[in-house]
């Protein structure tokens, strides 16, 4: 039986969250790093916008509103559009195990992770579908240019009744990769609208799926994490071994998070 590491982090600052993902990737892209996979679930200690690595912050973020509302801004090492991390569970998967994830099969990696997410979500009663290609998830003609990740679904992102529930992004580094994404628990449309540039007006803002809306309640976080983790274990036929970030790596993440990831 294969063994993966499982990290369950509570709410943490945005810079720290991004730094941990980067350091886990860096560990596995080293030339002689043995094959290993880490599945991590985390949340955010305060509302935080994460920008795709090439997004223009000044064109995307309403900084004046964010400062007033206490919304932090960080930049991801993955691509894609902006996400307001607020009422969500974030997953990340980092691996250099070519037995599970062949280096050349990027879309195949997305597809496998999507199946694991679907399996976990099914365990809480949600029957989802996977986007087969780029798809606009709301009817606004401004969808393609909208700064929000949830304005459209790309290959193998998770939809619920045609609306986006999970947005994901990936970065490759040699034989290793990082994929992380947001699973929406709830959605404060007014906050998203005011925090992002070009988001003014409800008609121009994405409609999304959330766990609260479709389940009529929010599951306990521990229960939700258990089922999501079980979806990965079942899909990949692996055992998940809970672990904690080693002290040295945690300290490096706190330093890197404050020095590198704050955007402004």
C-alpha positions in Angstrom: 0.0 0.0 0.0 1.3 3.5 -0.9 1.6 6.1 1.8 1.0 9.9 1.4 1.5 12.6 3.9 -1.6 14.4 5.1 -1.3 17.9 6.6 -4.4 19.5 8.2 -3.7 23.2 8.9 -6.2 25.4 10.6 -6.7 29.1 9.6 -3.3 30.7 8.8 -2.1 34.0 7.3 -2.2 34.1 3.5 1.5 34.6 3.0 2.3 31.6 5.3 -0.2 29.4 3.4 1.4 30.3 0.0 4.9 29.8 1.4 4.2 26.3 2.8 2.9 25.2 -0.6 6.0 26.6 -2.3 8.4 24.9 0.2 6.6 21.6 -0.1 7.1 21.8 -3.9 10.8 22.9 -3.5 11.4 19.8 -1.4 10.2 17.5 -4.2 11.9 19.1 -7.1 15.4 18.5 -5.8 17.3 16.1 -8.1 17.6 13.2 -5.6 14.3 13.7 -3.8 12.6 10.3 -3.4 9.0 9.9 -4.8 6.5 11.3 -2.3 3.1 13.0 -2.2 1.7 15.4 0.3 -2.0 16.3 0.5 -2.7 19.4 2.5 -6.0 21.1 3.6 -5.9 24.6 5.1 -8.0 27.8 5.7 -7.3 31.5 6.0 -7.1 33.5 9.2 -8.5 36.6 7.5 -10.1 37.2 4.1 -7.3 37.2 1.5 -7.1 37.8 -2.2 -4.6 35.6 -4.0 -3.5 36.7 -7.4 -2.3 34.5 -10.2 1.5 34.9 -10.7 1.1 37.0 -13.8 -2.0 39.0 -12.9 -1.6 42.8 -12.6 -2.5 43.7 -9.0 -3.4 47.4 -9.8 -5.9 46.2 -12.4 -7.4 43.5 -10.3 -7.6 44.6 -6.7 -9.5 47.4 -5.1 -6.7 48.2 -2.6 -8.5 51.1 -1.0 -11.5 48.9 -0.1 -9.3 46.0 0.9 -7.3 48.1 3.4 -10.6 49.4 4.9 -12.1 45.9 5.1 -9.0 44.1 6.4 -8.5 42.0 3.3 -4.9 40.9 2.7 -3.5 40.4 -0.8 -0.9 37.7 -1.7 0.5 36.4 -5.0 0.4 32.7 -5.8 3.2 30.8 -7.7 0.4 29.2 -9.8 -1.4 30.9 -12.6 -5.0 31.8 -13.1 -7.2 34.6 -11.9 -7.9 36.1 -8.5 -9.6 34.3 -5.6 -11.0 35.8 -2.5 -10.2 33.2 0.1 -12.8 33.7 2.8 -15.4 31.0 3.4 -13.7 28.0 1.9 -11.5 24.9 2.4 -8.3 25.1 0.4 -6.6 21.9 -0.8 -3.1 21.4 -2.1 -1.4 18.4 -3.6 2.3 18.3 -4.1 4.1 15.3 -5.6 7.1 14.1 -7.6 5.7 10.5 -7.8 5.7 9.7 -11.5 3.9 6.4 -10.8 0.8 8.5 -9.9 1.4 11.6 -12.0 3.5 11.2 -15.2 5.5 14.3 -15.9 4.1 14.9 -19.4 0.5 14.3 -18.5 -0.7 17.7 -17.1 -4.3 17.3 -18.1 -4.3 13.8 -16.8 -3.1 15.1 -13.4 -5.9 17.6 -13.3 -8.4 14.8 -14.2 -7.1 12.4 -11.5 -7.3 15.1 -8.8 -10.8 16.1 -10.0 -12.0 12.4 -9.6 -10.6 12.4 -6.0 -12.4 15.7 -5.2 -15.6 14.4 -6.7 -15.4 11.2 -4.7 -14.9 13.2 -1.5 -17.8 15.5 -2.3 -20.0 12.6 -3.1 -19.4 11.3 0.4 -21.2 14.4 1.7 -24.1 14.1 -0.7 -23.0 16.2 -3.7 -23.1 14.9 -7.2 -20.8 17.1 -9.2 -19.5 17.2 -12.8 -16.2 18.0 -14.3 -15.7 20.8 -16.9 -14.5 19.2 -20.2 -13.0 22.5 -21.4 -13.1 26.2 -20.8 -16.7 27.1 -19.9 -18.2 30.5 -18.9 -20.1 29.9 -15.6 -22.4 33.0 -15.9 -24.0 34.9 -18.7 -22.2 38.2 -18.5 -20.5 39.2 -21.8 -17.6 40.4 -19.6 -16.9 36.9 -18.3 -13.7 36.2 -20.2 -12.1 39.4 -19.0 -13.4 39.2 -15.4 -10.6 39.1 -12.8 -12.2 36.4 -10.7 -11.2 32.7 -11.0 -14.8 31.8 -10.5 -16.0 33.6 -13.6 -15.2 30.6 -15.8 -14.3 26.9 -15.4 -11.3 25.3 -17.2 -10.5 21.7 -17.9 -11.3 19.3 -15.0 -12.6 22.0 -12.6 -15.6 21.0 -10.5 -19.1 22.2 -11.3 -22.3 21.7 -9.4 -25.5 22.2 -11.4 -23.5 24.1 -14.0 -21.9 26.5 -11.5 -18.3 26.4 -10.3 -17.7 24.9 -6.9 -13.9 24.2 -7.0 -11.3 26.4 -8.7 -7.8 25.0 -9.2 -4.4 26.0 -10.5 -1.1 24.1 -11.0 2.6 24.7 -11.3 5.2 22.3 -12.6 8.8 22.2 -11.5 10.7 19.4 -13.2 9.3 16.1 -12.1 7.4 17.8 -9.3 4.1 19.7 -9.3 1.8 21.7 -7.0 -1.9 21.9 -7.5 -4.1 23.8 -5.1 -7.6 25.1 -5.2 -10.6 26.5 -3.4 -13.7 24.6 -2.3 -16.4 27.1 -1.6 -18.2 26.7 1.7 -20.2 30.0 1.3 -20.0 33.1 -0.9 -20.2 36.7 0.1 -20.9 38.2 -3.3 -21.0 41.8 -2.0 -17.5 41.4 -0.6 -16.1 39.8 -3.8 -17.7 42.6 -5.8 -16.1 45.4 -3.9 -12.7 43.8 -3.4 -12.0 43.2 -7.1 -11.7 45.7 -9.8 -14.3 45.3 -12.5 -16.6 43.5 -10.1 -19.0 46.3 -9.5 -22.6 45.3 -10.0 -24.2 42.0 -9.3 -25.0 41.3 -13.0 -21.4 41.4 -13.9 -20.3 39.1 -11.1 -20.0 35.3 -11.3 -22.7 33.0 -9.9 -21.1 30.1 -8.0 -22.0 26.9 -6.2 -21.4 26.6 -2.5 -21.7 23.8 0.0 -24.1 25.9 2.2 -26.5 26.5 -0.6 -26.7 22.9 -1.9 -26.6 21.2 1.5 -28.8 23.8 3.2 -26.2 23.8 6.0 -22.4 23.8 6.5 -20.9 20.5 7.6 -18.5 20.5 10.6 -15.0 21.2 9.3 -13.5 18.0 10.7 -16.3 15.9 9.0 -15.7 17.7 5.7 -11.9 17.2 5.8 -12.4 13.5 6.7 -14.6 12.9 3.7 -12.4 14.9 1.3 -9.3 13.1 2.5 -11.2 9.8 2.1 -11.9 10.7 -1.5 -8.2 11.0 -2.3 -7.3 7.8 -0.4 -10.0 5.8 -2.2 -9.2 7.3 -5.7 -5.5 6.8 -5.5 -5.6 3.6 -3.4 -3.3 5.0 -0.8 -3.0 5.4 2.9 -2.9 9.0 4.3 -0.6 9.5 7.3 -1.3 12.6 9.3 1.8 14.7 10.0 2.8 18.2 11.2 5.1 20.6 9.4 8.6 20.2 10.9 9.7 23.2 13.0 12.4 24.3 10.6 10.1 24.3 7.6 7.4 26.1 9.5 9.9 28.9 10.5 11.0 29.2 6.9 7.4 29.5 5.8 6.7 32.3 8.2 9.7 34.2 7.0 9.1 33.6 3.3 5.4 34.4 3.7 6.1 37.8 5.1 9.0 38.7 2.8 7.8 37.3 -0.6 4.1 36.9 -0.8 2.5 40.1 0.3 1.3 42.0 -2.8 0.7 45.6 -3.1 
